[in-house]
Each structure stands twice: as structure tokens, then as C-alpha cells.
Amino acid sequence: DERQKFAENQFEYAERQNLCLRKFQRMRHSPRVAIPLQYIQALKKLSRASDSPYVIRIEADVCRALHHLEVNFVQLQLLMKYHNSMVDSLRKNIADEAKLRGEREEAL
């Protein structure tokens, strides 16, 4: 019964890890989106009057890209924490299974 429960838990962890990995890969390869107007407006306020609209647009694109990169980085950190917690949990389950097996062998 415990062996079956352990196998089911391992399967669930593997499914979750696979799902997280697929979501992360989709997120990394998502199509580019247009620059939101708020970036351009904010940069117009910060830019010098002599800056051309092209420079302002490129600055807005850089800001958007940096924001997107920051979001991806935070999501990657969360994925890594989740993965590490799964690994730790699986190691504990394996250690418990080995301990239980040793106890059963001693009983025999």
C-alpha cells in the first residue's frame, strides 16, 4: 500500500514538473507584443525635448524588454524553487522507503 502511494506521488510530481516546464517554454517563446502606450508616455516625460520620436520609441522598447526579462527571471526563480522542493521531497520519500525496506528485512 505504501509502495503504491509512493509511486503515485512520484508520478504526480513528474507530471507537475513537466507541466511547469512546458508553461515556462511557452512563456519564453511567446510572440512579441506591441509596446504599451504607457511606456512611451512615461519616457516622453523623462526624455529631453531634443530627443527624436525614434529614440523615445527605442527607449520604450528597451524598458519593455527589461520588464519582460525581469518577469521571466522571477518566474524562473519560482520554477527553480518548486523544482528543488520536489527534489527534496522525493529524496525524503526515497530515504523513507529505504528505511521501511530495511525494517522489513530485519523483521524477516
ZAROVEX-336424 format. One record per residue: residue in one letter; x, y negated, z negated of N, C-alpha, C in turn. Coordinates in nm, 2 decimals. Example, Ala and Ser with C-alpha at 12.3 -4.5 7.8 and 13.67 -1.06 7.14 Angstrom:
[A [1.32 0.57 -0.78] [1.23 0.45 -0.78] [1.32 0.33 -0.78]]
[S [1.28 0.22 -0.71] [1.37 0.11 -0.71] [1.29 0.00 -0.79]]
***
This chain:
[D [0.08 0.12 0.00] [0.00 0.00 0.00] [0.09 -0.13 0.00]]
[E [0.19 -0.13 -0.09] [0.28 -0.25 -0.09] [0.36 -0.26 0.04]]
[R [0.40 -0.15 0.09] [0.48 -0.15 0.22] [0.39 -0.20 0.33]]
[Q [0.27 -0.17 0.34] [0.17 -0.22 0.44] [0.16 -0.37 0.42]]
[K [0.14 -0.41 0.30] [0.12 -0.56 0.27] [0.25 -0.63 0.31]]
[F [0.36 -0.58 0.28] [0.49 -0.64 0.32] [0.50 -0.65 0.47]]
[A [0.47 -0.55 0.54] [0.47 -0.55 0.69] [0.37 -0.66 0.74]]
[E [0.26 -0.67 0.68] [0.16 -0.77 0.73] [0.21 -0.91 0.70]]
[N [0.27 -0.93 0.59] [0.33 -1.06 0.56] [0.44 -1.10 0.65]]
[Q [0.52 -1.00 0.69] [0.63 -1.03 0.78] [0.57 -1.07 0.92]]
[F [0.47 -0.99 0.96] [0.41 -1.02 1.09] [0.35 -1.16 1.09]]
[E [0.28 -1.20 0.98] [0.22 -1.34 0.97] [0.33 -1.44 0.97]]
[Y [0.44 -1.42 0.90] [0.55 -1.52 0.91] [0.60 -1.53 1.05]]
[A [0.62 -1.42 1.12] [0.67 -1.43 1.25] [0.58 -1.50 1.35]]
[E [0.45 -1.48 1.33] [0.35 -1.55 1.41] [0.36 -1.70 1.39]]
[R [0.36 -1.74 1.26] [0.37 -1.88 1.23] [0.49 -1.94 1.28]]
[Q [0.61 -1.87 1.27] [0.73 -1.93 1.32] [0.72 -1.94 1.47]]
[N [0.67 -1.85 1.54] [0.65 -1.85 1.69] [0.56 -1.97 1.73]]
[L [0.45 -1.99 1.65] [0.36 -2.10 1.68] [0.43 -2.23 1.66]]
[C [0.50 -2.25 1.55] [0.58 -2.37 1.53] [0.68 -2.40 1.64]]
[L [0.75 -2.30 1.68] [0.85 -2.31 1.78] [0.78 -2.36 1.91]]
[R [0.67 -2.29 1.95] [0.60 -2.33 2.07] [0.55 -2.47 2.07]]
[K [0.50 -2.51 1.95] [0.45 -2.65 1.94] [0.56 -2.75 1.95]]
[F [0.68 -2.72 1.89] [0.79 -2.81 1.90] [0.84 -2.82 2.04]]
[Q [0.85 -2.71 2.11] [0.89 -2.71 2.25] [0.80 -2.79 2.34]]
[R [0.67 -2.78 2.32] [0.57 -2.86 2.39] [0.59 -3.01 2.36]]
[M [0.62 -3.04 2.24] [0.63 -3.17 2.20] [0.76 -3.23 2.26]]
[R [0.87 -3.16 2.27] [0.99 -3.20 2.33] [0.97 -3.23 2.48]]
[H [0.89 -3.15 2.55] [0.88 -3.16 2.69] [0.75 -3.23 2.74]]
[S [0.69 -3.31 2.65] [0.57 -3.38 2.68] [0.60 -3.49 2.78]]
[P [0.50 -3.52 2.87] [0.53 -3.62 2.97] [0.54 -3.76 2.91]]
[R [0.61 -3.84 2.98] [0.63 -3.98 2.93] [0.50 -4.05 2.94]]
[V [0.49 -4.14 2.84] [0.37 -4.23 2.84] [0.41 -4.37 2.86]]
[A [0.31 -4.45 2.90] [0.33 -4.59 2.92] [0.38 -4.66 2.80]]
[I [0.45 -4.77 2.81] [0.49 -4.85 2.70] [0.37 -4.92 2.64]]
[P [0.34 -4.90 2.51] [0.23 -4.96 2.45] [0.25 -5.12 2.45]]
[L [0.14 -5.19 2.47] [0.14 -5.33 2.47] [0.20 -5.39 2.35]]
[Q [0.18 -5.33 2.23] [0.22 -5.39 2.11] [0.38 -5.40 2.10]]
[Y [0.45 -5.30 2.16] [0.59 -5.31 2.17] [0.64 -5.43 2.25]]
[I [0.57 -5.45 2.36] [0.61 -5.56 2.45] [0.58 -5.69 2.38]]
[Q [0.46 -5.71 2.32] [0.43 -5.83 2.25] [0.52 -5.86 2.13]]
[A [0.55 -5.75 2.05] [0.65 -5.77 1.94] [0.78 -5.82 1.99]]
[L [0.83 -5.76 2.10] [0.96 -5.80 2.15] [0.96 -5.94 2.21]]
[K [0.85 -5.98 2.27] [0.84 -6.12 2.32] [0.85 -6.22 2.21]]
[K [0.80 -6.19 2.09] [0.81 -6.27 1.97] [0.96 -6.28 1.93]]
[L [1.03 -6.17 1.93] [1.17 -6.16 1.89] [1.27 -6.21 1.99]]
[S [1.23 -6.20 2.12] [1.33 -6.23 2.22] [1.35 -6.38 2.24]]
[R [1.46 -6.42 2.30] [1.48 -6.56 2.33] [1.40 -6.60 2.45]]
[A [1.37 -6.73 2.46] [1.29 -6.78 2.57] [1.35 -6.76 2.70]]
[S [1.49 -6.75 2.70] [1.56 -6.73 2.83] [1.56 -6.59 2.88]]
[D [1.51 -6.49 2.79] [1.51 -6.35 2.84] [1.41 -6.33 2.95]]
[S [1.45 -6.26 3.04] [1.35 -6.23 3.16] [1.25 -6.12 3.11]]
[P [1.14 -6.12 3.18] [1.04 -6.01 3.15] [1.10 -5.87 3.17]]
[Y [1.19 -5.86 3.26] [1.26 -5.73 3.28] [1.33 -5.68 3.15]]
[V [1.41 -5.78 3.09] [1.48 -5.75 2.97] [1.39 -5.71 2.86]]
[I [1.28 -5.79 2.85] [1.18 -5.76 2.74] [1.12 -5.63 2.76]]
[R [1.09 -5.59 2.88] [1.03 -5.46 2.91] [1.13 -5.35 2.88]]
[I [1.25 -5.36 2.91] [1.36 -5.26 2.88] [1.37 -5.25 2.73]]
[E [1.38 -5.36 2.66] [1.39 -5.36 2.51] [1.27 -5.28 2.45]]
[A [1.15 -5.31 2.51] [1.03 -5.24 2.46] [1.04 -5.09 2.48]]
[D [1.10 -5.05 2.60] [1.12 -4.91 2.63] [1.22 -4.85 2.54]]
[V [1.32 -4.92 2.50] [1.42 -4.87 2.41] [1.36 -4.85 2.27]]
[C [1.28 -4.95 2.23] [1.21 -4.93 2.10] [1.12 -4.81 2.09]]
[R [1.04 -4.79 2.20] [0.95 -4.68 2.21] [1.03 -4.55 2.20]]
[A [1.14 -4.55 2.28] [1.22 -4.42 2.28] [1.28 -4.39 2.15]]
[L [1.33 -4.50 2.08] [1.38 -4.48 1.94] [1.28 -4.43 1.84]]
[H [1.16 -4.49 1.86] [1.05 -4.44 1.77] [1.01 -4.30 1.80]]
[H [1.00 -4.26 1.92] [0.97 -4.12 1.96] [1.08 -4.03 1.91]]
[L [1.21 -4.07 1.92] [1.32 -3.99 1.87] [1.31 -3.97 1.72]]
[E [1.27 -4.08 1.65] [1.26 -4.07 1.50] [1.15 -3.97 1.47]]
[V [1.03 -3.98 1.54] [0.92 -3.89 1.51] [0.97 -3.74 1.54]]
[N [1.04 -3.72 1.65] [1.09 -3.59 1.68] [1.18 -3.54 1.57]]
[F [1.27 -3.62 1.52] [1.37 -3.59 1.42] [1.30 -3.55 1.29]]
[V [1.20 -3.62 1.25] [1.12 -3.59 1.13] [1.05 -3.46 1.15]]
[Q [0.99 -3.44 1.26] [0.92 -3.31 1.29] [1.02 -3.19 1.29]]
[L [1.14 -3.21 1.34] [1.24 -3.11 1.34] [1.28 -3.08 1.20]]
[Q [1.30 -3.18 1.12] [1.33 -3.15 0.98] [1.23 -3.07 0.91]]
[L [1.10 -3.11 0.93] [0.99 -3.03 0.87] [0.99 -2.89 0.92]]
[L [1.02 -2.87 1.05] [1.02 -2.73 1.10] [1.14 -2.65 1.04]]
[M [1.25 -2.72 1.02] [1.37 -2.65 0.96] [1.34 -2.61 0.81]]
[K [1.27 -2.71 0.74] [1.23 -2.68 0.60] [1.14 -2.56 0.60]]
[Y [1.04 -2.56 0.69] [0.94 -2.45 0.69] [1.02 -2.32 0.72]]
[H [1.10 -2.32 0.82] [1.18 -2.20 0.86] [1.26 -2.15 0.75]]
[N [1.33 -2.24 0.68] [1.42 -2.20 0.56] [1.33 -2.14 0.45]]
[S [1.22 -2.20 0.43] [1.13 -2.14 0.32] [1.08 -2.00 0.36]]
[M [1.05 -1.98 0.49] [1.01 -1.85 0.54] [1.13 -1.75 0.52]]
[V [1.25 -1.79 0.56] [1.36 -1.70 0.54] [1.38 -1.66 0.40]]
[D [1.38 -1.76 0.31] [1.39 -1.74 0.16] [1.28 -1.64 0.12]]
[S [1.16 -1.66 0.16] [1.05 -1.57 0.12] [1.07 -1.43 0.17]]
[L [1.12 -1.42 0.29] [1.14 -1.28 0.35] [1.26 -1.22 0.28]]
[R [1.36 -1.29 0.24] [1.47 -1.23 0.17] [1.43 -1.18 0.03]]
[K [1.34 -1.26 -0.03] [1.29 -1.22 -0.16] [1.21 -1.09 -0.15]]
[N [1.12 -1.09 -0.04] [1.04 -0.97 -0.02] [1.13 -0.85 0.01]]
[I [1.24 -0.86 0.09] [1.33 -0.75 0.11] [1.39 -0.71 -0.01]]
[A [1.44 -0.80 -0.10] [1.50 -0.77 -0.22] [1.40 -0.69 -0.31]]
[D [1.28 -0.74 -0.32] [1.18 -0.67 -0.40] [1.15 -0.53 -0.35]]
[E [1.15 -0.52 -0.22] [1.12 -0.39 -0.15] [1.24 -0.29 -0.19]]
[A [1.36 -0.34 -0.18] [1.48 -0.26 -0.21] [1.48 -0.22 -0.36]]
[K [1.44 -0.31 -0.45] [1.43 -0.28 -0.59] [1.32 -0.17 -0.62]]
[L [1.21 -0.19 -0.55] [1.10 -0.09 -0.57] [1.14 0.04 -0.51]]
[R [1.21 0.05 -0.40] [1.26 0.17 -0.35] [1.36 0.24 -0.44]]
[G [1.45 0.16 -0.50] [1.54 0.22 -0.60] [1.47 0.27 -0.72]]
[E [1.37 0.20 -0.77] [1.29 0.25 -0.88] [1.22 0.39 -0.85]]
[R [1.17 0.39 -0.73] [1.10 0.52 -0.68] [1.20 0.63 -0.67]]
[E [1.32 0.60 -0.62] [1.42 0.71 -0.60] [1.46 0.76 -0.74]]
[E [1.48 0.67 -0.84] [1.51 0.71 -0.97] [1.41 0.79 -1.04]]
[A [1.28 0.76 -1.01] [1.17 0.83 -1.06] [1.16 0.98 -1.01]]
[L [1.21 0.99 -0.89] [1.21 1.13 -0.83] [1.33 1.20 -0.88]]
***
